[in-house]
Amino acid sequence: MQFNKKLENIKTYEAGKPIELVVREFGIEPKDIVKLASNENPYGCSPKVQKAVTDIVSNMALYPDDSMVKLKSALQKRFDVEDKNLIIGSGSDQVIEFIMHAKASSGSKILINSVTFAMYEIYAKHVGAEVIRTASQEHNLEEFYELYKSEKPDVIFLCTPNNPTGDAIDATEMMAFLEKIDENTLVVVDGAYMEYAAFKDESKKVTPKELVEKFTNVIYLGTFSKAYGLGGMRTGYGISTAPIIEELYKLRPPFNITTLSLEAASVALEDERFVKNSIASCFSEMKRYEAFATKQKIDIIESYTNFVTLCLNENQNSTQLADALLRKGMIVRNLSGYGMNAIRVTVGTPEQNSRFFELTEQLL
Ligand SMILES: *Cc1c(COP(=O)(O)O)cnc(C)c1O
């Protein structure tokens, strides 16, 4: 059978290996498996969220509230923006998909960082757009500007902090960069890990309200999958000017967010203390990864997120290490597919991290 030609050179997105598969493939008990592969919050979500979801679990017959009034009000309060500035997606992934369909088609160009979130490229290919990458591993805004001038992309993605490397763009430099971009080029600021960066270093903090007030061509993305501990609920959001949000709404399927997800995300925003505490634990545990890397003489990229990227030496191999860890029930992310001899490890609980150090020390 013939399929859409656009699908021919798309590599299926490889998600962090699910615990269920490791159980089946290696016969390891679920309790002996540690997943540090998808940057989920190891402390989960606030107990208030669990209670709220349990309370409404009997209400599943009706379609969800498609106006999403409760979640949108909570986001408005949190970010000091208006209803018309918000769109909710089934993960911010879905908002990326809307953006691509709204702005790009065959012949369009999408400018992204050399190493960055894989879904930008996949969604770009869905619409037949061409992907242009910078050369440097970290976001270099001068390179972005040069390529912007020579290639005239339709969409630019800035992922700050960046996945899978963990580095973040200086907020003042980013604002200066945005000033130089013309109104018809859409700039996406993906802040999936912004809660972590803002906690660690104020100078990396990007405020969606400021973006919306200053620019007519910028959209900010956030998610409940990382710091808020709701990866299983698939909820994310975009914040932008009303005209951009209106266009994205044309692409949104009705009822794209479930009743339980809407409730969970709304209540999660009310318990900021839970989120702050888990972010604080993340950075205190991260010091152990830094010490581990020093001891093992491997490079670690300074991270503004809840994961660390460990760059191995020439005589070590990230694929072998990730596979060997997997056989022991430790799931991490091999970055060989990104052209790096490195693994990405989500910072887990103290026990999970200890297990990682113990196993990795044996294997290296
Ligand atoms: C995790 C992640 C997202 C989106 O996650 P969703 O679960 O779809 O909300 C977006 N961008 C980056 C860089 C991420 O790491």
The ligand as an ORCA input file, in Angstrom:
! r2SCAN-3c Opt
* xyz 0 1
  C       8.563     16.791     27.777
  C       8.727     17.892     26.784
  C       7.649     18.488     26.121
  C       6.227     18.116     26.171
  O       5.780     17.201     26.937
  P       4.223     16.861     27.002
  O       4.223     15.696     27.892
  O       3.758     16.591     25.618
  O       3.576     18.080     27.576
  C       7.887     19.539     25.261
  N       9.110     19.985     25.061
  C      10.168     19.446     25.664
  C      11.494     20.014     25.405
  C      10.024     18.372     26.546
  O      11.092     17.829     27.108
*
